[in-house]
Amino acid sequence: MSTEVITLPGTQTTVETSRRPLVDRLHEWVTTVDHKRLGLMYIVYALMFLLIGGVEATIMRIQLSAPHKDFVSPQVFNRMFTMHGTTMIFFVAMPLVFGLANYLVPLMIGARDMAFPRLNAFSFWLSAFGGILLYFSLIGANGLYGAGNAPDVGWFAYAPLTSHSFSVGHSTDFWILSLLVSGFGSIGTAINIIVTILCLRCPGMKLGKMPLFVWLNLVMAGLVILAVSPLSAAQIMLSIDRYLGGHFFDTQAGGSAVIWMHFFWVFGHPEVYVLVIPAFAVASEIIPVFSRKAIFGYPVMVAATVCIGFIGMSVWAHHMFTVGMSSNANTFFVLSTMAVAVPTGIKIFNWLATMWGGKIDFKTPMLFCAGFLFQFLAAGLTGIMLSAAPFDWQLGNSYFVVAHFHYVIVGGILFCLFAAFYYWYPKMSGRMYNETLGKLHFWLFLIGFHLTFDFMHIPGLLGMPRRIYTYEPGRGWDTWNLIVTIGVVFQAAGILVFAANLIWSYFRGRIAGNDPWDAWTLEWTTSSPPPEYNFAAIPSVKSRRPLWDLKHPEDPDWKYE
Amino acid sequence: MSAATVTIREPELGWGPSARGRLGMYCLIAAEAAIFTIFVVAYLFYLGKSLSGPTPRQVLHVPVFFTICLLSSSITIHLAVRCLRRAKTRAFARWWFLTLFLGATFLGGTAVEWRHLIDDEGLTIQTNLFGTTYYSLVGLHAFHVLMGLLALCTVWLFAMFGKVKSDHAERVDTLALYWHFVDTVWVVVFLVVYVIGR
């Protein structure tokens, strides 16, 4: 073991940089390869798109708040749901997940940066460019007279809607290219995360000693590699069809519209796990800290996650029960989908067992995690309902499905991401957020969420299909739709409080210190915000809670693990 | 933790920072393999589904020579890296150039085959499903060969200026890994297009 001593400049350099001219500082952000700055850029970029996607959702809800409204034209409505779905999945959820992983994984494993810092920057700019490309369609796609601007084919862009005859102009091309470009960015980041986790762990951090956040992000990155690549392949095929006159999805020439569905959902379903596993990762860090107990069943949590990853790759065609597959295929996908509930249930019980008997402190992050537990359970239950093929034949493509997956994505994933913002905000900004505003955000958003998405199930059960522009009065859908739209007001108010809290606290918040939560993972050992090199001395760990060992030398964890 | 001194130690774990290039390449290969899988599935799914001719049996000839070229380039690149590990840089450059040459020959073979198909047989990517899937799958592979050749060329240029030393053996080996992958994919493509597909 060779030992070498290097003297690093002190932390005062960061103070100096903040006084430099704005152009210099911006230039630093653009050219940076620091994982923390890239992580923050991912997050800020995702939050901007969250606002845009939210506005699109609001436009749709205003249009549907009462029968026979014409707040927007049908064409605009189609563009709104396409852009809303694409934006929220690819340019909000994915960058948020990558941003958190980028920022936290190296800190949690005691590394100074990601394995490939330049690849990291490259991947970020690819993703950012992808998002800009999608929205540039508003200006650039209007290539032909009468052709629309923004894509209007739905976020899963079923063939033959995407063929030249039905999608004139360039809007679909912008959609294809933006997903292709950001997809390559995602694959690059995923490779980076895997290599960072496997190669750059600090001394003593064996795989079984990594924080669960790191483990779950490792599984997420593996899923990204296996899921996003098929999407890229399918997008290449679609471009070949549209530009070179190929026939992959051209039914007139013997091509198949169904195979596009397979290719899309081979990506599309694992994508749900790509997003939800990092949400689990956040919950697995926050719940123990605010229950003042170590996580219950660490090895089982890891095993269940890996299990979800594997099963998640083999359930995609449950999105296609209504297409008319063979009964063997239906049976397989019903059973595999139901099987996902087993490891997921194990995780929920483990979180509950972590809270059980703990000294629970309901600060804002914990409130969001508690909301997540209940809502994700409910989302899972409607998921089990929809996984039964006969039930899905009845309700596939209805508002029940829309309510189900928004329950997963908003009630599950977004709640956890909000929890993550509040939990790590002191680390990232160096200042505490405002607890009152945080709680106000939670309650507003909780009320808004339940108004919108609880009541969205009912018009679905009453037969309201998704993606309709408007509807006849007297079908029993009117009141429910109005309630759903009213919920949006509360959600929007919650988001505004959230944004105000982030901005206000950045300038006026209390100085947080290194470890405001009395937490146990390595990111809390360094200063807030961490210096560019993260750790002055590379830490060395003996247990899953290195900071607990440091704070309690008389009763360290490594004696029991 | 705010000490101004740092202790840098050799990693105690099997996966050290030195393994990251290799591991990164394995991950890239996994992603590429997933992309190729989708194209192979599409090819197999559309076998015999073309509404018009020509069919694979009518127009495809098995490219035995060019396949041998590409597959043997895996051996030459392996020998090249072995020479570099033993600091025989001149031998390395020779084997490396041979790899480059064999790869380029294969690509030339694809070009000749496509010219024959387009000019003599009238098969383009627009003709039928066979044309669409054939040009996409073989073209995707050819694109990967081309990318590999560009990378091989870069290393060869560095070698010509005497910049490639035995210290770089691990990095060069990472590139060799990619080249092996491209060759392996060809085995699959060959089986799918020229054996099963005919």
Interface residues (C-beta under 8 A of the other chain):
Chain A: M1 S2 T3 E4 V5 I6 T7 L8 G10 T11 A115 F116 L119 I187 A190 I191 N192 I194 V195 L198 C199 L200 R201 P203 G204 K206 I225 L226 V228 S229 P230 S232 A233 A234 I236 M237 I240 D241 L244 G245 G246 H247 F248 A253 G254 G255 S256 I259 F263 V266 T525 T526 S527 F535 A536 A537 I538 P539
Chain B: M1 S2 A3 A4 T5 V6 T7 I8 R9 E10 P11 E12 L13 W15 G16 P17 A19 R20 L23 G24 C27 L28 A30 A31 E32 A34 I35 F36 T37 I38 F39 A42 F45 Y46 K49 S50 L51 I125 Q126 N128 L129 T132 T133 S136 L140
